Amino acid sequence: MNKAPHSDRIGYLDGWRGLAVLLVLFGHFVTDRTVNGGRLGVEMFFVLSGRLMAELLFVRIAPLRSFIIRRVSRIYPAFFVAIIGLFALSTTGLVQKASPAHAISSLLTVYNFSIQTLGRAKIYDHIWSLCVELHTYVLLFGLAWLVRRQKFDALTAIVALAVVEISIGIAMTAAGYGYRITYWHSYVRGASILIGAATYLWFHNDTSRLDRLPAWSPMAFGAIGVVLNSFHVPDPLKYSVGTLALALSMCSLPIAYGWVVRTASAPALKLIGAWSFSIYLWQQGFYALELKLAPLLIPVTIFVGWISFRYIEEPARKRINRWLHARQAKAIQPVTSPS
């Protein structure tokens, strides 16, 4: 499988991010009939996260300490500002008021568990997905730590964990629990990230698997993933087979027809993808306004996301990464003995 030096900057992956966040905006501000664009977009983010984490932890063998620091620099500065900003918005009376406890549970990334006692605050409802991501990052971090010491197969372990989480989702759905009680919880929905990780490693471990696929495969897998994300499909099937189809589509994009890769790598789509995290953080505040002319808020949301990216997310990440590089350079600097 062809691999660029920094997979988070591969053009079609940024395009995948861009499409994912645009689906979230479409589902929230235009319509969510037949296929819930918000949920589909989040699922696309999940499989992408799994793919990237698998490469960092199990292929590049990134140092675990720097992995943690880079995740923190990537997520927390913009995340912290957004949580505070959204809380301030909730006090204006324009949206449902959120309590300080909602803000704290969001900052601590336990919102997806705390809603059972605190109830939901619409302005923070998107935080559940970030909780799932961060909790699964910790799980993959722990797995990587074990793999590097015990030398067992990471792919087998990730598949086993995904099967366990999918099984919990099936059992909870069969017991009558609804979507939010079941699929907002990290020990169930984390399977989506694990599926993305496992699919990437499966192709990476034998690149001939990718070479044997026809060029139309990524579109076919993607179409199956979209169909299985329609409302009439049961959640356990949607977030297992449907998620696998999306992961296969994403991981097989390198062998797609040239026009497909060029479309996925279109400059506008890549730009939206680069801003996608900040856009996602802030879009919920505009969604919570519940305005009749909601589609007009899409460009406003994208603009605010760009502001967050340009002045918070990117500067903080660069500053923390420069500090990390300086520490690493100092650590490997040779010690010279006195003459």
C-alpha positions in Angstrom: 0.0 0.0 0.0 1.4 3.4 -1.0 2.0 5.5 2.1 3.0 9.1 2.3 5.4 10.2 5.1 2.5 11.8 7.0 -0.8 10.0 6.4 -2.9 12.8 7.9 -1.9 15.0 5.0 -2.7 12.5 2.2 -5.0 14.5 -0.1 -7.9 12.0 -0.4 -7.9 11.5 3.4 -8.3 15.3 3.9 -11.1 15.1 1.3 -12.7 12.2 3.3 -12.6 14.5 6.3 -14.1 17.3 4.3 -16.9 15.2 3.0 -17.6 13.8 6.5 -18.0 17.3 8.1 -20.1 18.5 5.1 -22.4 15.5 5.7 -22.8 16.5 9.3 -23.7 20.1 8.3 -26.1 18.8 5.7 -27.8 16.5 8.2 -28.0 19.3 10.8 -29.0 22.3 8.7 -30.7 20.9 5.6 -32.4 17.5 6.1 -31.7 14.1 7.7 -34.4 12.1 5.9 -33.7 8.6 4.7 -30.0 8.8 5.7 -28.9 10.8 8.7 -26.0 12.8 7.4 -24.8 13.7 10.9 -24.5 10.1 11.9 -23.0 9.0 8.6 -20.5 11.9 8.8 -19.5 10.9 12.3 -19.1 7.2 11.2 -16.7 8.4 8.4 -14.7 10.3 11.0 -14.5 7.2 13.2 -13.1 4.9 10.5 -10.6 7.6 9.5 -9.5 8.0 13.1 -9.0 4.2 13.3 -7.0 4.1 10.1 -4.7 6.9 11.2 -4.2 5.6 14.8 -3.4 2.1 13.4 -0.7 3.6 11.2 0.8 5.7 13.9 0.9 3.1 16.6 1.3 -0.2 14.8 3.1 0.7 11.5 5.2 3.7 12.1 5.6 2.6 15.8 5.4 6.2 16.9 6.9 6.8 20.4 4.0 6.5 22.9 4.9 9.7 24.8 5.0 11.8 21.6 1.8 10.1 20.5 0.0 11.4 23.6 1.5 14.9 23.3 0.5 15.2 19.7 -3.1 14.0 20.4 -3.3 16.6 23.1 -1.9 19.4 20.9 -4.3 18.3 18.1 -7.4 18.2 20.2 -7.5 20.1 23.5 -6.7 23.8 22.8 -9.6 24.2 20.3 -11.7 21.8 22.3 -11.3 23.7 25.5 -12.1 27.1 23.9 -15.2 25.6 22.1 -16.6 24.1 25.3 -16.3 27.5 27.1 -17.6 29.4 24.1 -20.6 27.1 23.8 -21.4 27.4 27.5 -21.4 31.2 27.1 -23.8 30.9 24.2 -26.1 28.7 26.3 -26.4 31.5 28.8 -27.8 34.0 26.3 -31.3 32.5 26.1 -30.9 31.8 22.4 -30.5 28.1 22.9 -31.3 25.5 25.6 -29.3 26.4 28.7 -26.5 24.1 29.7 -25.5 23.6 33.3 -21.9 24.0 34.5 -22.0 20.2 35.1 -22.6 19.7 31.4 -19.6 21.8 30.6 -17.4 20.0 33.1 -18.5 16.6 31.9 -17.7 17.7 28.3 -14.3 19.0 29.3 -13.6 15.7 31.1 -14.8 13.8 28.0 -17.4 11.8 30.0 -20.5 13.6 28.5 -21.6 10.4 26.7 -21.9 8.7 30.1 -23.1 11.6 32.2 -26.3 12.2 30.2 -27.9 9.3 32.1 -27.7 11.4 35.3 -27.5 15.0 34.0 -29.7 14.7 31.0 -28.8 16.1 27.6 -27.8 19.7 26.7 -28.3 20.0 23.0 -25.4 22.5 22.6 -23.0 19.7 23.8 -24.7 16.7 22.2 -21.9 16.4 19.6 -19.3 15.9 22.4 -20.3 12.2 22.7 -18.4 11.4 19.5 -15.3 13.1 20.8 -15.6 11.1 24.0 -15.7 7.9 22.0 -12.7 8.9 20.0 -10.6 9.8 23.0 -11.5 6.7 25.0 -10.7 4.5 22.0 -7.4 6.3 21.6 -6.6 5.3 25.2 -7.6 1.7 24.4 -5.4 1.6 21.3 -2.5 3.3 23.2 -2.7 0.5 25.9 -2.9 -2.1 23.2 0.2 -0.7 21.5 2.1 -0.6 24.8 1.3 -4.3 25.2 2.1 -5.3 21.7 5.5 -3.7 22.0 6.3 -5.7 25.0 4.5 -9.0 24.5 4.9 -9.2 20.7 1.5 -10.5 19.8 -0.5 -9.7 16.7 -2.2 -6.3 16.9 -4.7 -7.0 14.1 -6.0 -10.1 15.9 -6.4 -8.2 19.1 -8.2 -5.2 17.4 -10.6 -7.5 15.6 -11.3 -9.3 18.9 -12.0 -6.0 20.7 -14.3 -4.9 17.9 -16.2 -8.1 18.0 -16.7 -7.7 21.7 -18.0 -4.1 21.4 -20.3 -5.0 18.4 -21.7 -7.9 20.5 -22.4 -5.5 23.4 -24.3 -3.3 21.0 -26.3 -6.2 19.7 -27.2 -7.3 23.2 -28.2 -3.9 24.4 -30.4 -3.3 21.3 -32.0 -6.7 21.8 -32.7 -5.7 25.4 -34.6 -2.6 24.2 -32.1 0.1 24.8 -32.3 3.0 22.3 -29.6 4.5 20.1 -28.2 7.1 22.5 -28.1 4.7 25.5 -26.3 2.1 23.4 -24.4 3.8 20.6 -23.2 6.9 22.4 -21.2 4.7 24.8 -17.5 4.2 24.1 -17.6 0.5 24.9 -20.0 0.0 22.0 -19.4 2.7 19.4 -15.6 2.4 19.8 -16.0 -0.6 17.5 -16.3 1.8 14.6 -12.8 3.2 15.2 -11.5 -0.3 15.7 -13.0 -1.5 12.4 -11.2 1.4 10.7 -7.9 0.4 12.3 -8.4 -3.3 11.6 -9.2 -2.7 7.9 -6.1 -0.6 7.4 -3.9 -3.2 9.0 -5.5 -6.0 7.0 -4.5 -4.3 3.8 -1.2 -3.1 5.1 -0.1 -6.6 6.2 -0.7 -8.0 2.6 -0.6 -5.2 0.0 -1.6 -7.7 -2.7 -5.1 -7.6 -1.2 -5.4 -4.1 -2.3 -3.9 -4.7 -5.7 -6.4 -7.4 -6.5 -9.4 -5.1 -6.0 -11.0 -3.6 -9.1 -10.9 0.2 -9.5 -14.7 0.4 -8.9 -14.4 -1.2 -5.5 -14.1 2.0 -3.4 -17.3 3.4 -4.9 -19.2 0.1 -4.4 -18.1 -0.2 -0.8 -19.0 3.4 -0.2 -22.5 2.9 -1.7 -23.1 -0.1 0.5 -22.0 1.9 3.5 -24.4 4.7 2.7 -27.3 2.3 2.1 -26.7 0.5 5.3 -26.7 3.9 7.1 -30.3 4.5 6.1 -32.9 4.7 8.9 -34.6 1.4 8.2 -31.4 -0.6 8.8 -31.1 -1.9 12.4 -28.3 -0.1 14.4 -26.3 -3.3 15.1 -26.1 -4.0 11.3 -25.5 -0.3 10.5 -22.6 0.0 12.9 -20.9 -3.3 12.0 -21.3 -4.3 8.3 -22.2 -0.7 7.3 -19.1 0.7 9.1 -16.9 -2.1 7.6 -18.1 -1.0 4.1 -17.1 2.6 4.8 -13.7 1.5 6.1 -13.2 -0.6 3.0 -14.1 2.3 0.8 -11.7 4.6 2.6 -8.8 2.2 2.7 -9.2 1.1 -0.9 -9.3 4.7 -2.3 -5.7 4.5 -3.6 -6.8 2.0 -6.3 -9.9 3.9 -7.4 -10.3 5.4 -10.8 -8.1 8.5 -11.2 -11.1 10.9 -11.4 -12.3 9.5 -8.0 -9.0 10.2 -6.3 -8.8 13.6 -7.9 -12.3 14.4 -6.8 -11.6 13.3 -3.2 -8.4 15.4 -3.3 -10.1 18.5 -4.7 -8.5 21.6 -3.1 -11.8 22.9 -1.7 -12.6 19.6 -0.1 -9.1 19.2 1.4 -9.4 22.7 2.8 -12.7 21.9 4.5 -11.1 18.7 5.7 -8.2 20.6 7.3 -10.7 22.8 9.2 -13.1 19.9 9.9 -12.3 19.5 13.6 -12.9 23.1 14.4 -16.0 23.2 12.2 -17.4 20.2 14.0 -16.7 21.7 17.4 -18.7 24.9 16.7 -21.4 23.6 14.3 -23.5 22.3 17.3 -23.9 25.8 18.7 -25.5 27.0 15.4 -27.6 23.8 15.2 -28.9 24.4 18.7 -30.4 27.7 17.6 -33.0 25.8 15.6 -33.5 28.6 13.1 -35.9 28.2 10.1 -33.3 29.4 7.7 -30.8 27.0 9.1 -29.1 26.2 5.7 -27.9 29.8 5.6 -25.8 29.0 8.7 -23.6 26.6 6.9 -21.2 29.2 5.5 -21.2 31.0 8.8 -20.4 27.7 10.6 -17.5 27.0 8.2 -16.2 30.6 8.7 -16.2 30.2 12.5 -14.5 26.9 12.1 -11.8 28.5 10.0 -11.3 31.2 12.7 -10.9 28.5 15.3 -8.5 26.6 13.1 -6.5 29.6 12.1 -6.1 31.3 15.5 -6.5 28.5 18.0 -6.1 24.9 16.7 -3.2 25.4 14.3 -1.0 27.8 16.4 -1.4 25.7 19.5 -0.5 22.5 17.7 2.6 24.1 16.1 3.8 25.5 19.4 3.4 22.3 21.3 5.0 20.3 18.4 7.9 22.7 18.3 8.4 22.2 22.0 8.3 18.4 21.5 10.9 18.5 18.7 13.1 20.7 20.9 12.9 18.2 23.8 13.6 15.2 21.5 16.6 17.0 19.9 18.0 17.8 23.4 17.5 14.2 24.5 19.5 12.7 21.6 22.2 15.4 21.7 25.6 13.6 22.2 27.4 14.2 25.4 30.9 15.4 24.8 33.6 14.5 27.3 35.8 17.3 28.6 39.2 17.6 26.8 
